[in-house]
């Protein structure tokens, strides 16, 4: 069988035509991950990362950290599914109507297949967007690939998650009574000291309050420690650290919702910074959001920037009133207006 060789420039052109952009662009990286998962359905995270890095070598340089970060963000946004023992799986097609005839597309369906129905597919970071003229277009697309059309609120998961506040804290108390574990159950896994969450005060404003090293007299209820795998562990107690009292372990998502709830209880709602920029409102925060609210923002924003725990979202002005209302309702936040 005859074999043809191509040079780097031809390879770049082929990649540009196939994916729409070149690695290490986040859109290109996300598309490569989608295509791999579309073909494999389920794979091991390490194999997936190594395969992507090898594929990209002629076009650019990627580290395993770059790929893992992309996978984490796609998981949070609903673009892939991660599971136990390092497994990563393809996700079904979900189309989210954000308004103004704009649809955001999630799942591992490759963009080249979307273009068969919608020639103009926009890449919004790791999310795809199409704009429609009539409802028949989207019905035909969903019939072909078996997906669902969802509202933004349903996609985010608002229907099945509590808002931050007293009802959430009451639920945590009930769970502690029912499923609490004995004092010191995680001491062998703890590296270093316990940290306790303290809500912000009027005199010491900080988004998300702060985590302080525990002292013998600390009676806080939300606690964080670090495991030997350098991963945070979160716990809820009636007062006192998990080494000395019964506790219930929390996920990071549950911890984030608890953080906002405790701030509301202390009458010190978390403050988010906003500033206008052209046709968009820039929302800036340095507190982790609960998963539902984070997915809501990722879906409706046109651009996101991530720097460690600091994140910013660029939200179209026409959508901002609904976003502001929803975040106030769900998390009880207040907004600080900054100059552009």
C-alpha positions in Angstrom: 0.0 0.0 0.0 1.4 3.4 -1.0 2.1 5.9 1.8 2.2 9.6 1.4 4.2 11.9 3.8 3.3 15.4 4.7 5.3 18.2 6.3 4.5 20.2 9.4 2.8 23.0 7.6 0.5 20.6 5.8 -0.2 18.9 9.2 -1.0 22.2 10.7 -3.4 23.1 7.8 -5.1 19.7 8.2 -5.5 20.1 11.9 -6.9 23.7 11.4 -9.4 22.5 8.9 -10.5 19.5 11.0 -10.6 21.0 14.4 -10.8 24.7 13.7 -7.8 25.8 15.8 -4.4 24.5 16.8 -3.1 23.0 20.1 -2.3 24.1 22.7 -5.4 26.3 22.2 -8.0 25.2 24.8 -10.6 24.7 22.1 -8.3 22.5 20.1 -7.4 20.5 23.2 -11.0 20.0 24.1 -11.9 18.9 20.6 -9.1 16.3 20.6 -10.3 14.9 23.9 -13.9 14.7 22.6 -12.8 12.9 19.5 -10.7 10.3 21.5 -13.6 9.7 23.9 -16.1 9.5 21.0 -14.0 6.7 19.5 -13.2 4.9 22.8 -16.4 5.6 24.8 -14.5 4.7 28.1 -10.8 4.8 28.8 -8.3 5.3 31.6 -7.3 8.9 32.2 -3.6 8.3 32.1 -3.8 6.6 28.8 -5.9 9.4 27.4 -3.5 12.1 28.5 -0.5 10.3 27.2 -2.2 9.7 23.8 -3.2 13.3 23.4 0.4 14.5 24.3 1.9 12.2 21.7 -0.5 13.3 19.0 0.2 17.0 19.6 4.0 16.7 19.7 4.5 17.7 16.0 2.2 20.7 16.5 3.0 22.1 19.9 4.0 21.3 23.4 1.6 20.0 26.1 2.2 18.7 29.6 0.2 16.1 31.4 -0.9 19.0 33.7 -2.4 20.9 30.7 -4.4 17.9 29.7 -5.6 17.1 33.2 -6.7 20.7 33.7 -8.7 20.5 30.5 -10.3 17.3 31.6 -11.2 18.7 35.0 -12.8 21.8 33.4 -14.7 19.7 30.9 -16.0 17.5 33.7 -17.2 20.5 35.7 -18.9 21.9 32.6 -20.6 18.6 31.8 -18.5 17.8 28.6 -17.2 14.5 29.9 -17.8 12.1 32.7 -15.1 10.9 35.2 -15.4 7.9 37.5 -13.6 5.7 39.9 -10.1 4.3 39.3 -9.2 7.0 36.8 -11.9 6.2 34.3 -13.1 8.8 31.8 -16.2 8.3 29.7 -18.0 9.9 26.7 -21.1 11.8 27.6 -24.4 12.0 25.6 -25.4 15.1 23.5 -27.0 17.9 25.5 -28.1 21.1 23.9 -28.8 24.1 26.2 -30.9 27.0 25.1 -29.4 30.2 26.6 -31.7 32.6 24.7 -31.6 34.9 21.7 -31.5 31.8 19.4 -28.2 30.8 20.9 -27.6 27.1 21.8 -24.6 25.8 23.7 -23.7 22.2 22.9 -22.2 19.7 25.4 -21.1 16.1 25.2 -18.4 14.3 23.3 -20.0 14.5 19.8 -17.2 15.7 17.6 -17.6 19.2 16.1 -17.2 17.9 12.5 -20.5 16.0 13.0 -22.2 19.1 14.4 -21.1 21.0 11.2 -23.1 18.6 9.1 -26.2 20.3 10.6 -24.8 23.7 11.6 -22.0 24.9 9.3 -21.1 27.8 11.6 -20.0 26.3 15.0 -18.5 28.8 17.3 -15.9 27.7 19.9 -16.4 29.4 23.2 -13.4 28.1 25.1 -14.3 24.4 25.8 -17.9 24.9 24.8 -19.5 24.9 21.4 -22.2 27.3 20.2 -24.6 27.3 17.3 -27.3 29.9 16.3 -30.5 28.8 14.8 -33.2 30.3 12.5 -36.0 27.9 13.3 -36.9 25.1 15.7 -36.9 22.5 12.9 -33.1 22.8 12.7 -32.6 21.7 16.3 -35.2 19.0 16.2 -33.6 17.4 13.1 -30.2 17.6 14.8 -31.4 15.9 18.0 -33.3 13.2 16.1 -30.1 12.4 14.3 -27.8 12.1 17.3 -30.3 11.3 20.1 -29.7 14.2 22.4 -31.8 16.4 24.6 -32.7 20.1 24.5 -32.6 21.6 28.0 -33.2 24.9 29.7 -30.2 26.5 31.3 -31.5 26.0 34.8 -32.2 22.3 34.3 -28.8 21.8 32.7 -27.1 23.4 35.7 -29.0 21.2 38.1 -31.0 23.8 40.0 -34.0 21.6 40.2 -32.2 19.0 42.2 -29.9 21.1 44.5 -30.8 23.3 47.4 -29.9 26.9 47.5 -27.3 28.0 50.0 -28.9 28.9 53.4 -30.4 27.5 56.5 -32.2 24.6 54.8 -28.8 23.3 53.5 -27.2 23.6 56.9 -30.2 21.7 58.4 -29.6 18.9 55.9 -26.0 18.7 56.9 -27.0 18.3 60.5 -29.4 15.5 59.7 -26.7 13.7 57.7 -24.3 14.1 60.6 -26.8 12.5 62.9 -27.4 9.6 60.5 -24.1 9.0 58.9 -21.5 10.7 61.2 -18.2 9.0 61.7 -16.2 8.6 65.0 -13.7 11.3 66.1 -10.2 10.7 64.6 -11.4 8.4 61.8 -9.3 10.3 59.2 -6.3 11.2 61.4 -4.1 8.6 59.8 -4.8 10.1 56.4 -4.3 13.7 57.6 -1.1 15.5 56.6 -0.4 18.6 58.7 -3.1 20.4 60.6 -6.8 21.0 60.4 -8.1 24.3 59.0 -11.4 25.8 60.0 -13.6 28.0 57.8 -14.3 31.5 59.1 -16.9 33.7 57.2 -15.8 37.2 56.2 -16.7 40.1 58.5 -17.4 43.7 57.7 -13.9 44.6 59.0 -12.1 41.8 57.1 -13.7 41.5 53.7 -12.5 38.6 51.5 -14.4 36.6 49.0 -15.3 33.3 50.6 -14.0 34.2 54.0 -10.8 32.4 55.0 -9.4 29.1 56.2 -7.4 29.3 59.4 -5.2 26.8 61.2 -7.2 25.3 64.0 -6.6 26.1 67.7 -7.6 24.1 70.8 -10.6 26.5 71.3 -11.9 26.5 67.7 -15.6 25.5 67.5 -16.2 26.0 63.8 -18.2 23.5 61.9 -16.7 23.4 58.4 -13.2 21.8 58.3 -10.5 21.1 55.7 -7.4 18.9 55.9 -5.0 17.5 53.3 -4.5 13.9 52.5 -1.2 12.1 51.7 -2.3 12.4 48.0 -2.2 16.2 48.4 -5.9 16.4 48.0 -8.2 18.4 50.3 -10.7 16.6 52.6 -13.7 18.5 53.8 -15.8 17.7 57.0 -18.9 19.0 58.8 -19.1 18.9 62.6 -21.3 20.3 65.3 -18.3 22.3 66.5 -14.7 21.2 66.9 -12.3 19.5 64.5 -12.9 16.0 63.2 -10.1 14.6 65.4 -12.1 15.4 68.5 -15.8 15.2 67.5 -18.1 13.2 65.2 -18.0 14.4 61.6 -19.5 13.8 58.2 -17.2 14.0 55.1 -18.2 16.4 52.4 -17.4 16.6 48.7 -15.8 19.8 47.4 -19.2 20.8 45.9 -20.9 20.3 49.2 -18.2 22.2 51.0 -18.6 25.1 48.6 -22.4 25.3 49.2 -21.7 25.1 52.9 -19.2 27.9 52.7 -21.8 30.2 51.2 -24.4 29.1 53.7 -22.2 29.8 56.7 -21.5 33.3 55.3 -25.2 34.0 55.0 -25.7 32.7 58.6 -23.1 35.1 59.8 -24.8 38.0 58.0 -21.7 38.4 55.9 -22.8 37.3 52.4 -19.9 36.7 50.0 -19.1 39.6 47.8 -18.4 39.2 44.0 -16.8 41.8 41.9 -18.3 42.9 38.6 -17.3 45.5 36.0 -18.7 46.5 32.6 -16.5 45.8 29.6 -18.0 46.8 26.2 -21.0 44.5 25.6 -20.2 42.2 28.5 -20.2 42.2 32.3 -17.1 40.7 33.8 -17.7 38.7 37.0 -14.7 38.0 39.1 -14.4 35.7 42.1 -11.8 33.9 44.2 -14.1 31.5 46.0 -15.0 28.1 44.6 -18.6 28.0 43.5 -20.9 25.0 44.0 -21.1 22.8 40.9 -24.6 23.8 39.8 -23.9 27.6 39.9 -20.5 27.1 38.3 -22.0 25.1 35.4 -24.6 27.8 35.0 -21.9 30.5 34.6 -19.7 28.4 32.3 -22.7 27.8 30.1 -23.9 31.4 29.7 -20.6 33.2 29.6 -18.7 34.0 26.4 -15.2 33.7 27.9 -13.6 32.4 31.1 -10.2 32.9 32.6 -8.8 30.6 35.3 -5.8 31.4 37.5 -5.6 29.0 40.4 -8.7 29.8 42.5 -9.3 33.1 40.8 -11.8 33.0 38.0 -13.5 35.5 35.8 -16.6 35.1 33.5 -17.5 37.4 30.6 -21.3 37.5 30.4 -23.3 39.2 27.7 -25.0 42.4 29.0 -28.4 41.2 27.8 -28.1 38.1 30.0 -26.7 39.8 33.0 -29.9 40.8 34.9 -31.0 37.1 34.9 -27.6 36.0 36.0 -27.4 38.5 38.8 -30.9 37.6 40.0 -30.1 33.9 39.9 -26.9 34.2 41.9 -28.6 36.3 44.6 -31.4 33.8 44.9 -29.2 30.7 44.9 -26.1 31.8 46.9 -27.2 35.0 48.6 -24.2 36.9 47.2 -23.8 40.7 46.9 -22.1 42.5 44.1 -19.4 45.1 44.2 -19.2 47.3 41.2 -15.7 48.1 39.9 -14.6 50.6 37.3 -14.0 49.3 33.8 
